[in-house]
Amino acid sequence: MKKILTTLFTIASLTGVMAQESPKEEDFFKILKVTAPEGTLLEVGGMTVLPNGDLGVATRRGDVWIVENPTSRKPFFRKFASGLHEILGLTYKDGALYCAQRGELTKMIDSNQDGKADVFETVYAWPLSGHYHEYSFGPKIAPDGQFFVTGNVAFGDEEWWRGESRVPWRGWTMKISENGTMQPWATGMRSPCGLGIFDGELFYADNQGDWMGSGGVVHVKKGAFVGHPAGLRWTGMANSPVKLTAEQFNAKIDERRRRDENGRAIKPENIVNETPNLLYAMKEQFPNADIQTPAVWLPHGILGISNSEILEIPQGAFGPFAGQLLVGDQGMSKISRVFMEKVNGEYQGGAIEFRNGFKSGVLRMAFAKDGSLFVGETNRGWGSAGDANEGLQRLVWNNAVPFEMRTVKAMPDGFEVEFTSPVDRKSAEDLASYRVESFLYKYHSVYGSPTINKEALPIKGVKVSADGLKARLIVGDLRKYYIHQLTLDGVRGATGSYSLVHPIAYYTLNNIPDGEKLAMSDVSTKNSAATPATPAAPTATETGKKTTPAKAGAKPVTGGKPKLVEGQAVTMAKAPTYEEVKGLLTRHTCAACHQANKRQVGPAFADVAKRKYTNDQIVDLIYSPKPHNWPDYATEMPPMPQVPKADALKIAAWINSLAPASGSESKGEPKP
């Protein structure tokens, strides 16, 4: 009997181990609160760590705080300055703090050492039109000691959707010396909230909008044009390093400025099944201009909707990820991880989710002396996934190494994935463990873009290194300048047979490197998912049956090779539950901007349900949004024609199930 009980206990223990879930990001990186004095509103616009370890925090309300002992349980907040105008960046240099106010770069000095700024010096002031959207970001210190600052575009009066540079250097990066000399550096920025220095070079992160299909990390070289045409208005000025002019741009690129029969401006909308402009094609259209495409695209609604701070991870912090970049996102209250390499002299690389769940929109980040990460947050006027309007938190690593893709690198015949710990060889040598797709975004004056030209790429073989830390994939049909999505949901770790914490990486392939390709004799071609070929079903032409064409918006754009998407109506006896549509909301990025019962970047689904649209009307709005129906929301919804009709109808039916019945609560997602 004792032997039987022992055996049963052993089986139960092993079953428990086998059933144990793979660790998640929160098991390695814990979010802690930084306690501020009661009544302090930390709508963080800027943040920097001082040489003694104190933390400087600037707010959008115009205050600057010095936080003493910021990693302790009871940090002390001392107000250093107040009365400034919407600070959206803060840095320290040679005993002084510098911040970007809306209209100037300001130097702040505590000359009498009483803990408060008593000298405020205008280093350089730039023009303002007074438009609300003319935010200014920075500064970041260049390797030569000068400062980089960026400026938002304004919007039109009648054409409220169109970014405008009403005064010089809106939509530009400026380089400013301590003595107040300003050199225009580059243009094409729309909403350049994120700045960072990496490898001695300036990079910036923009937000989706007109001419910006998605956010990304862009190398800002002197004289570069990075996409948004508003700033081209000033390239004729004597000190401009940018050679492309607005006249040259408009001669080749249609801005779609149209008017109706009454002379009113017509807002440009997404055109389904068009042959789209692509940003990288500008390189051929304007060969004498320095057109700069993103080094790393950050797919919209997946790795953010309002990309912010770019920060290099210092040596000794966050273990295997030191030397890589973190990129915040204000709208989705998250941080992504970015790694880059140079191929043919141009930066490119990949991005992976890192940490979600911050209390408000992640705007600024700074590493503490102990290797933890301060995260400054805000959402006023902008909206965020986090519930709070403001916040200051700290991200702490527990020194355990997560099973992750550490890097992805481009190879002449595919990609090499490096892991943080050895893989289980059986799973890693199985082609069924991998999927690779490529896609891109349109370059047009419409707000945002659907994903286009999406294709599944063939995986022909895989070679796992002897130490189990690398897997080299042979991938066919690689496409230059495209985003390549690598999904490794079948790969398991050698320890615990755990899945990857984040199994998807997005690699921007600006160049395919030269070099030796793998021989097929050296790779594994095993594919556990391969099944014998089955005869294809007869086509409508072969059977003589009629087919119903898909409605407009039900086909994704595929660059001349449209792939049909189900367009038949879906009849449902009852609305799907939240659990049944949860995966669709995530897959199609709906959850990036909407929640069931809470206003976020976009309206709550329950508020949409109150409009009493039919399911078909909601589907039409998914494909062709009408932002003027929701004037209280600053961020427009992009068109989503890539969502299959069947999925869109399920989502619509669930949304309408949230409408409150007479005398009852709304149904759907449980309240938090």
ZIUR-V874512 format. One record per residue. N is the residue number from 1. RES is the residue in one small letter. D_LAST is the distance of its C-alpha to the last C-alpha in Angstrom with 1 decimal. Layout:
{{N;RES;D_LAST} {N;RES;D_LAST}}
This chain:
{{1;m;48.2} {2;k;47.2} {3;k;47.5} {4;i;45.3} {5;l;42.5} {6;t;42.7} {7;t;42.5} {8;l;39.4} {9;f;37.7} {10;t;38.6} {11;i;37.2} {12;a;34.0} {13;s;33.6} {14;l;34.4} {15;t;32.0} {16;g;29.2} {17;v;30.3} {18;m;30.5} {19;a;27.0} {20;q;25.5} {21;e;23.0} {22;s;24.3} {23;p;23.1} {24;k;20.5} {25;e;20.7} {26;e;18.8} {27;d;21.5} {28;f;24.1} {29;f;22.7} {30;k;20.7} {31;i;19.1} {32;l;20.5} {33;k;20.3} {34;v;23.6} {35;t;24.0} {36;a;25.5} {37;p;27.4} {38;e;25.5} {39;g;25.7} {40;t;26.3} {41;l;24.5} {42;l;24.6} {43;e;24.1} {44;v;25.9} {45;g;28.6} {46;g;30.9} {47;m;31.2} {48;t;34.1} {49;v;35.2} {50;l;38.6} {51;p;41.5} {52;n;41.0} {53;g;37.3} {54;d;36.0} {55;l;33.3} {56;g;33.9} {57;v;31.0} {58;a;31.6} {59;t;29.3} {60;r;29.1} {61;r;30.2} {62;g;33.5} {63;d;33.3} {64;v;34.3} {65;w;33.4} {66;i;35.0} {67;v;32.7} {68;e;35.0} {69;n;34.1} {70;p;30.8} {71;t;29.9} {72;s;30.6} {73;r;28.2} {74;k;29.6} {75;p;30.7} {76;f;32.9} {77;f;32.3} {78;r;35.5} {79;k;35.8} {80;f;38.3} {81;a;38.5} {82;s;37.1} {83;g;37.9} {84;l;37.5} {85;h;36.2} {86;e;32.8} {87;i;33.4} {88;l;31.9} {89;g;33.7} {90;l;35.4} {91;t;38.0} {92;y;40.7} {93;k;44.3} {94;d;47.5} {95;g;46.3} {96;a;44.6} {97;l;41.1} {98;y;40.9} {99;c;38.2} {100;a;37.9} {101;q;37.7} {102;r;37.5} {103;g;41.3} {104;e;42.7} {105;l;42.6} {106;t;43.0} {107;k;44.5} {108;m;43.6} {109;i;46.0} {110;d;46.2} {111;s;50.0} {112;n;50.7} {113;q;48.1} {114;d;46.4} {115;g;42.9} {116;k;42.5} {117;a;43.5} {118;d;46.8} {119;v;47.9} {120;f;46.0} {121;e;47.8} {122;t;47.3} {123;v;47.9} {124;y;47.6} {125;a;46.4} {126;w;45.6} {127;p;45.8} {128;l;43.0} {129;s;43.0} {130;g;40.4} {131;h;37.7} {132;y;34.2} {133;h;33.3} {134;e;36.1} {135;y;34.1} {136;s;36.1} {137;f;34.8} {138;g;36.5} {139;p;38.8} {140;k;39.1} {141;i;42.4} {142;a;44.7} {143;p;46.9} {144;d;49.8} {145;g;48.1} {146;q;47.4} {147;f;44.1} {148;f;42.0} {149;v;40.1} {150;t;38.5} {151;g;38.1} {152;n;35.8} {153;v;37.4} {154;a;37.2} {155;f;36.7} {156;g;39.3} {157;d;39.9} {158;e;40.6} {159;e;39.2} {160;w;35.9} {161;w;34.6} {162;r;37.4} {163;g;37.4} {164;e;40.6} {165;s;42.5} {166;r;44.2} {167;v;45.8} {168;p;47.0} {169;w;44.7} {170;r;41.5} {171;g;40.0} {172;w;42.1} {173;t;42.0} {174;m;44.5} {175;k;46.3} {176;i;47.5} {177;s;49.9} {178;e;50.1} {179;n;53.1} {180;g;51.3} {181;t;52.5} {182;m;50.1} {183;q;50.4} {184;p;48.3} {185;w;46.9} {186;a;45.1} {187;t;43.4} {188;g;41.1} {189;m;37.9} {190;r;35.4} {191;s;32.5} {192;p;33.6} {193;c;30.9} {194;g;31.3} {195;l;34.6} {196;g;35.8} {197;i;39.1} {198;f;39.7} {199;d;43.1} {200;g;44.7} {201;e;43.4} {202;l;41.0} {203;f;37.9} {204;y;35.4} {205;a;32.1} {206;d;31.6} {207;n;28.9} {208;q;29.0} {209;g;30.9} {210;d;34.4} {211;w;36.6} {212;m;33.7} {213;g;32.3} {214;s;29.9} {215;g;29.6} {216;g;31.7} {217;v;33.8} {218;v;37.3} {219;h;40.5} {220;v;42.0} {221;k;45.7} {222;k;48.2} {223;g;49.2} {224;a;46.3} {225;f;44.7} {226;v;41.1} {227;g;40.3} {228;h;39.6} {229;p;43.0} {230;a;42.5} {231;g;44.0} {232;l;47.1} {233;r;48.5} {234;w;49.8} {235;t;51.2} {236;g;54.7} {237;m;54.7} {238;a;57.2} {239;n;54.8} {240;s;52.4} {241;p;52.3} {242;v;50.6} {243;k;53.2} {244;l;51.3} {245;t;51.8} {246;a;49.9} {247;e;53.0} {248;q;53.1} {249;f;49.4} {250;n;49.7} {251;a;52.9} {252;k;51.0} {253;i;47.3} {254;d;46.4} {255;e;44.0} {256;r;43.7} {257;r;44.7} {258;r;45.5} {259;r;46.3} {260;d;46.5} {261;e;49.5} {262;n;48.7} {263;g;48.6} {264;r;44.8} {265;a;43.0} {266;i;41.1} {267;k;37.8} {268;p;38.1} {269;e;35.7} {270;n;35.3} {271;i;38.2} {272;v;37.5} {273;n;40.3} {274;e;42.1} {275;t;43.8} {276;p;41.6} {277;n;42.7} {278;l;41.4} {279;l;41.3} {280;y;43.4} {281;a;46.1} {282;m;46.7} {283;k;48.6} {284;e;51.2} {285;q;51.3} {286;f;51.8} {287;p;53.6} {288;n;54.9} {289;a;51.5} {290;d;49.2} {291;i;46.1} {292;q;43.3} {293;t;40.5} {294;p;37.4} {295;a;38.1} {296;v;34.6} {297;w;32.4} {298;l;28.7} {299;p;27.4} {300;h;25.3} {301;g;21.6} {302;i;22.1} {303;l;23.4} {304;g;22.4} {305;i;23.0} {306;s;24.4} {307;n;26.3} {308;s;27.4} {309;e;29.2} {310;i;31.4} {311;l;32.3} {312;e;34.5} {313;i;33.6} {314;p;36.5} {315;q;38.5} {316;g;37.2} {317;a;33.6} {318;f;31.0} {319;g;33.7} {320;p;34.7} {321;f;33.2} {322;a;35.5} {323;g;37.4} {324;q;34.7} {325;l;32.5} {326;l;28.9} {327;v;27.6} {328;g;24.6} {329;d;22.5} {330;q;21.3} {331;g;19.3} {332;m;17.4} {333;s;17.1} {334;k;19.0} {335;i;22.5} {336;s;24.9} {337;r;28.2} {338;v;31.5} {339;f;34.9} {340;m;38.1} {341;e;41.7} {342;k;44.8} {343;v;46.5} {344;n;49.7} {345;g;49.1} {346;e;45.7} {347;y;42.2} {348;q;39.7} {349;g;37.0} {350;g;33.6} {351;a;29.9} {352;i;27.1} {353;e;23.5} {354;f;23.4} {355;r;20.1} {356;n;16.7} {357;g;13.7} {358;f;15.5} {359;k;14.0} {360;s;16.1} {361;g;18.8} {362;v;21.3} {363;l;24.7} {364;r;27.1} {365;m;27.7} {366;a;30.5} {367;f;31.6} {368;a;32.5} {369;k;35.7} {370;d;34.1} {371;g;32.7} {372;s;29.0} {373;l;27.4} {374;f;26.5} {375;v;23.8} {376;g;24.1} {377;e;21.4} {378;t;21.2} {379;n;19.7} {380;r;21.6} {381;g;23.1} {382;w;22.1} {383;g;18.3} {384;s;16.2} {385;a;13.2} {386;g;12.5} {387;d;10.9} {388;a;14.2} {389;n;17.6} {390;e;19.6} {391;g;19.9} {392;l;22.3} {393;q;21.3} {394;r;23.5} {395;l;23.3} {396;v;25.4} {397;w;27.0} {398;n;27.8} {399;n;31.1} {400;a;30.2} {401;v;31.0} {402;p;28.4} {403;f;29.8} {404;e;29.7} {405;m;32.0} {406;r;33.7} {407;t;35.6} {408;v;36.7} {409;k;40.3} {410;a;42.3} {411;m;45.3} {412;p;48.3} {413;d;47.1} {414;g;43.3} {415;f;41.0} {416;e;41.0} {417;v;37.7} {418;e;37.8} {419;f;35.4} {420;t;34.5} {421;s;35.8} {422;p;38.0} {423;v;36.9} {424;d;37.8} {425;r;40.9} {426;k;40.7} {427;s;37.3} {428;a;38.3} {429;e;41.6} {430;d;40.1} {431;l;39.7} {432;a;37.0} {433;s;34.7} {434;y;34.9} {435;r;34.2} {436;v;35.3} {437;e;34.8} {438;s;35.9} {439;f;34.9} {440;l;35.2} {441;y;34.5} {442;k;36.7} {443;y;38.6} {444;h;38.7} {445;s;38.2} {446;v;35.1} {447;y;31.7} {448;g;30.5} {449;s;31.5} {450;p;30.5} {451;t;31.4} {452;i;35.0} {453;n;37.7} {454;k;35.4} {455;e;37.5} {456;a;37.1} {457;l;39.7} {458;p;41.9} {459;i;41.7} {460;k;45.2} {461;g;45.1} {462;v;43.5} {463;k;45.2} {464;v;43.5} {465;s;45.2} {466;a;47.0} {467;d;44.5} {468;g;41.5} {469;l;40.0} {470;k;40.7} {471;a;40.6} {472;r;42.7} {473;l;42.0} {474;i;44.6} {475;v;42.9} {476;g;44.8} {477;d;44.6} {478;l;43.2} {479;r;42.8} {480;k;43.7} {481;y;41.1} {482;y;38.4} {483;i;35.0} {484;h;35.2} {485;q;32.1} {486;l;32.7} {487;t;30.4} {488;l;31.2} {489;d;28.9} {490;g;31.7} {491;v;33.0} {492;r;32.6} {493;g;33.4} {494;a;36.6} {495;t;34.8} {496;g;32.3} {497;s;32.4} {498;y;29.0} {499;s;27.8} {500;l;27.5} {501;v;24.4} {502;h;24.6} {503;p;27.0} {504;i;27.5} {505;a;29.8} {506;y;31.0} {507;y;34.7} {508;t;36.7} {509;l;40.2} {510;n;42.4} {511;n;45.4} {512;i;46.4} {513;p;48.4} {514;d;51.9} {515;g;52.9} {516;e;53.6} {517;k;51.7} {518;l;51.0} {519;a;53.5} {520;m;52.1} {521;s;54.1} {522;d;52.0} {523;v;48.6} {524;s;46.7} {525;t;46.3} {526;k;44.8} {527;n;42.0} {528;s;40.5} {529;a;38.9} {530;a;42.2} {531;t;43.5} {532;p;46.9} {533;a;47.2} {534;t;47.0} {535;p;48.9} {536;a;47.1} {537;a;46.3} {538;p;48.9} {539;t;48.1} {540;a;48.2} {541;t;51.6} {542;e;52.9} {543;t;51.8} {544;g;52.8} {545;k;49.5} {546;k;47.9} {547;t;44.6} {548;t;42.1} {549;p;41.5} {550;a;38.0} {551;k;36.9} {552;a;37.0} {553;g;34.1} {554;a;33.7} {555;k;35.9} {556;p;34.9} {557;v;37.7} {558;t;39.6} {559;g;42.6} {560;g;45.1} {561;k;43.8} {562;p;41.1} {563;k;39.2} {564;l;38.5} {565;v;35.0} {566;e;34.4} {567;g;35.0} {568;q;35.4} {569;a;33.3} {570;v;30.6} {571;t;30.6} {572;m;27.7} {573;a;28.0} {574;k;24.3} {575;a;21.4} {576;p;19.8} {577;t;16.4} {578;y;13.5} {579;e;14.7} {580;e;18.1} {581;v;17.5} {582;k;15.0} {583;g;18.2} {584;l;19.9} {585;l;17.3} {586;t;17.7} {587;r;21.5} {588;h;22.3} {589;t;20.2} {590;c;18.3} {591;a;15.0} {592;a;16.9} {593;c;17.0} {594;h;14.5} {595;q;10.8} {596;a;10.1} {597;n;9.4} {598;k;10.1} {599;r;13.7} {600;q;14.5} {601;v;18.0} {602;g;18.3} {603;p;17.1} {604;a;13.9} {605;f;14.8} {606;a;14.4} {607;d;17.0} {608;v;19.2} {609;a;19.2} {610;k;20.4} {611;r;23.5} {612;k;24.6} {613;y;25.9} {614;t;27.3} {615;n;26.1} {616;d;29.2} {617;q;28.7} {618;i;25.3} {619;v;27.1} {620;d;29.8} {621;l;27.4} {622;i;25.9} {623;y;29.5} {624;s;30.7} {625;p;28.1} {626;k;29.2} {627;p;27.8} {628;h;29.9} {629;n;27.7} {630;w;25.0} {631;p;27.2} {632;d;24.5} {633;y;23.2} {634;a;25.5} {635;t;24.7} {636;e;26.2} {637;m;24.8} {638;p;27.5} {639;p;29.1} {640;m;27.9} {641;p;30.9} {642;q;30.4} {643;v;27.6} {644;p;29.4} {645;k;29.7} {646;a;28.4} {647;d;25.1} {648;a;24.9} {649;l;25.5} {650;k;22.8} {651;i;20.3} {652;a;21.9} {653;a;21.8} {654;w;18.1} {655;i;17.5} {656;n;19.8} {657;s;18.1} {658;l;15.3} {659;a;18.0} {660;p;17.8} {661;a;20.6} {662;s;22.9} {663;g;21.5} {664;s;18.3} {665;e;14.6} {666;s;13.8} {667;k;13.2} {668;g;11.9} {669;e;8.7} {670;p;6.3} {671;k;3.8} {672;p;0.0}}
